Amino acid sequence: MASQNTAGLSPARGSPAFREMEPKDQQVMVALRIRPLSEAELEEGATIIAHKVGDQAVVLMDPGEDPEDPLRAHRSRERTFIFDRVFDQHASQEDVYSATIQHLVEGVISGYNATVFAYGPSGAGKTHTMLGMDAEPGIYLQTLTDLFQAIEETQDHMEYSVSVSYLEIYNEVIRDLLNPSSGFLDLREDSKGSIQIAGITEVSTLNAREIMQLLTRGNRQRTQEPTATNKTSSRSHAVLQVTVRQRKHGPDLAEEVHLGRLFMVDLAGSERASQTQNRGKRMKEGAHINRSLLALGNCINALSEKGSRAQYVNFRDSKLTRLLKDALGGNSHTVMIAHISPASSSFEESRTTLLYSYRAKNIKTRVKRNLLNVSYRIAQYTDIISDLRREIEHLKSKIEKQEKKSEPDIPDVQVTVGPHNTEEESHLQMNKIRAQLIGAFKEQMEMRRSLVELENTNLELHVDLSRHLLTIADWEREKSDLHMQRDRGELEKDEEQADTDGEDASTEPHEVAVAREEVNLLLAEQRKTSALKASLEQRLALAKEKASQMETLLPTQVTSEDQQEVLRLLCRAHELEVENTELRADGLCRKSLLCQKDLVIQRCQQHRRLCEQLIQGQRQLMQDSGVQVPEALERQYQLYFRELEEGTLDRLLLLHCGLASSLQVNPTRCDHQYPNMGVIRHTVDV
Ligand SMILES: Nc1ncnc2c1ncn2[C@@H]1O[C@H](COP(=O)(O)OP(=O)(O)OP(=O)(O)O)[C@@H](O)[C@H]1O
């Protein structure tokens, strides 16, 4: 089960909607599901205040409103919201699935990304919609069943591999729900800006039921506890990720690979702590859940206003938004299913949920098909072909020149007798050598590509490591500041406050503990990558030597000048392709170096701010105590203040940031040719 299952399948499938190659702007689809009144709500005498009108509207009545009150007649809080689809208590699981997600399945198979997330307060029905129950399976099972069925129905020159992972984000920590003992997992960004989860378990199977059993088991591992509104409330965000790789072999060596990713996200309850009467641990945990949801809300706000006010969208604020970055602002067909209870007792919750989801309707994503290898291969072949053409032309003209020069010697050359005196034998020999050469060359190329990917991974690990070390260093600095302030007696008030809250201000925050853990993991991973790289480099050196020996032997094994020439050209083509790969790797390294430079600049800026504070503080101290400033120092002060006022340094930094970000936005030619670099780097280790 752990290994990648492939099914030999599929034709030119896909509706016209999914055939387009150009990126298309796509509105996020927002649907609303109103669950039936629960027994508890009925018992407490709640009435229904959310009414579905037609297929797209919902009217929410304010239960506190007196219809007879003439003073409130024009200030009614009754509101109508329009969504792409509205479902009420009569809607079945199939109704919801077929109107929202079903149409995206085909796209995922053909290489498009799709995301569906269930949003709403605790107990509003999110898990019911996503996971459902045995008798009423939710979106997970329906989607997987359709996906596998569609794959089964397709045949031809296609191969599919499907892998599934399931994780939860709880208190800003990622856990693998299919392998909960694996500890905390980390998010990584690859060279294309695509988010990956390092070390996640990926299960490959083409059996939806088998996956469902795993998910149901995984869901039991989900952090779940009773809250005031739901006895089995899921306290975490659960993300089911399905990756479909479609591989199509062309008549020549070319190969098309499409990669479609489907995220199905069951968010934690969006309620505010005060409204659910949650106290203690729940309240703290709520802060973390809300950090993710708040970040999600901020992104939704910024994205929905994009264009009109061009707001900055900060996806980096939480793990959830980093993971959903593509779903919200990037390359994905996205569906949000908001959930509410129809009960009068949930009026405020429902109102905020409707407002929040309504805003999400303005978000546009830019959807394009993830064609991985084609552009790379085409670009690569085009390069090689044009290089080869030039080389061939060059060699041809050289041969012509030599022929002209050596015309009188022609009879001598023609009488040379080699070990293969018949034309047929010579032809067979040449084919054999050519096959050997191509084999050796392909092996070399594979190794070089793997080396480039390992190098890329190493750089990413390094960048991640630096980021975590920065978090730790920042905290260490804060801690020493705190100690200094405490020593000077400036912290008494705060300390008192901290003591009454039962917390010590110098207690290490959660993110620092996570950063320490991640540093250890990253170091271990770096060691692993380096060992792999060293052994691969050794193998490559051996392979290169073998190939060069073959080349040296050529003149003794093949006697015809033409054949020798063809083989020499072949060798030259190989060399050129190797050089090309090196160039691309070089491009990637430069980009990563740029990333690292950014980190260094960030660190220097932090240090600069500290120095500025020091200088200002010391100057103040000198002034207060009437110390005479020496002339040379005063001149340096003036220089320093002039620099600050003119802002030269800031302008330089701004210029660097501008240049760096334009490089990120317009990746170099090398990146275009390496679109799949580091995209699939997950460990499959069930
Ligand atoms: N459409 C529905 N039809 C019937 N029962 C439903 C429906 N939606 C939800 N329920 C029931 O309501 C209860 C709460 O639903 P669920 O656990 O799905 O809520 P939730 O939004 O996932 O809550 P939390 O965020 O706390 O995990 C469950 O018992 C569920 O079976």
The ligand as an SDF file (V2000), in Angstrom:
LIG
                    3D

 31 33  0  0  0  0  0  0  0  0999 V2000
  -26.8970   18.0250    7.2570 N   0  0  0  0  0  0  0  0  0  0  0  0
  -27.0000   17.3090    8.3730 C   0  0  0  0  0  0  0  0  0  0  0  0
  -27.9290   16.3770    8.5070 N   0  0  0  0  0  0  0  0  0  0  0  0
  -28.0350   15.6510    9.6420 C   0  0  0  0  0  0  0  0  0  0  0  0
  -27.2370   15.7970   10.7090 N   0  0  0  0  0  0  0  0  0  0  0  0
  -26.2730   16.7140   10.6250 C   0  0  0  0  0  0  0  0  0  0  0  0
  -26.1040   17.5230    9.4680 C   0  0  0  0  0  0  0  0  0  0  0  0
  -25.0640   18.3430    9.6850 N   0  0  0  0  0  0  0  0  0  0  0  0
  -24.6120   18.0640   10.9270 C   0  0  0  0  0  0  0  0  0  0  0  0
  -25.3300   17.0900   11.4920 N   0  0  0  0  0  0  0  0  0  0  0  0
  -25.1140   16.5420   12.8370 C   0  0  0  0  0  0  0  0  0  0  0  0
  -24.7840   17.6250   13.7070 O   0  0  0  0  0  0  0  0  0  0  0  0
  -23.7560   17.2630   14.6220 C   0  0  0  0  0  0  0  0  0  0  0  0
  -22.5630   18.2330   14.5100 C   0  0  0  0  0  0  0  0  0  0  0  0
  -22.0500   18.1380   13.1990 O   0  0  0  0  0  0  0  0  0  0  0  0
  -20.4870   18.1160   12.8620 P   0  0  0  0  0  0  0  0  0  0  0  0
  -19.7420   17.3320   13.8750 O   0  0  0  0  0  0  0  0  0  0  0  0
  -20.3800   17.7490   11.4660 O   0  0  0  0  0  0  0  0  0  0  0  0
  -20.1850   19.6480   13.1010 O   0  0  0  0  0  0  0  0  0  0  0  0
  -18.8120   20.4320   12.8380 P   0  0  0  0  0  0  0  0  0  0  0  0
  -19.1770   21.6840   12.1620 O   0  0  0  0  0  0  0  0  0  0  0  0
  -17.8410   19.5380   12.1690 O   0  0  0  0  0  0  0  0  0  0  0  0
  -18.3600   20.7460   14.3110 O   0  0  0  0  0  0  0  0  0  0  0  0
  -16.8900   21.0110   14.9140 P   0  0  0  0  0  0  0  0  0  0  0  0
  -16.3300   22.1970   14.2740 O   0  0  0  0  0  0  0  0  0  0  0  0
  -17.1530   21.2380   16.3690 O   0  0  0  0  0  0  0  0  0  0  0  0
  -16.1400   19.7460   14.6640 O   0  0  0  0  0  0  0  0  0  0  0  0
  -23.3950   15.8280   14.2900 C   0  0  0  0  0  0  0  0  0  0  0  0
  -24.0530   14.9710   15.1650 O   0  0  0  0  0  0  0  0  0  0  0  0
  -23.9080   15.6380   12.8890 C   0  0  0  0  0  0  0  0  0  0  0  0
  -24.2270   14.3030   12.6180 O   0  0  0  0  0  0  0  0  0  0  0  0
  1  2  1  0
  2  3  1  0
  2  7  2  0
  3  4  2  0
  4  5  1  0
  5  6  2  0
  6  7  1  0
  6 10  1  0
  7  8  1  0
  8  9  2  0
  9 10  1  0
 10 11  1  0
 11 12  1  0
 11 30  1  0
 12 13  1  0
 13 14  1  0
 13 28  1  0
 14 15  1  0
 15 16  1  0
 16 17  2  0
 16 18  1  0
 16 19  1  0
 19 20  1  0
 20 21  2  0
 20 22  1  0
 20 23  1  0
 23 24  1  0
 24 25  2  0
 24 26  1  0
 24 27  1  0
 28 29  1  0
 28 30  1  0
 30 31  1  0
M  END
$$$$
